[in-house]
Amino acid sequence: GGDMVKVVVSGEKKILSLNLDPNLLNEDKEMIEDLILVAINQAIEKVDSISKEKMGSLTGGMNIPGLF
């Protein structure tokens, strides 16, 4: 949504902050809800990606069953 919604998620997948561009508040409720959901899902995906990347470097790229 053009950086209109920013979400910060911890490594434990807890939402730490949510920031809405003030101009977004002029939009309709459904659009705002959709933008928030997209931002949250993207933040969680980024946490997952970073976690996998860091675990891969720790395990030397070995595939350990049950880890992911």
Summary of the structure (lengths in Angstrom):
residues: 68
radius of gyration: 15.9
end to end distance: 30.1
largest distance: 49.8
contacts: 142
relative contact order: 0.17
helix: 53%
strand: 16%
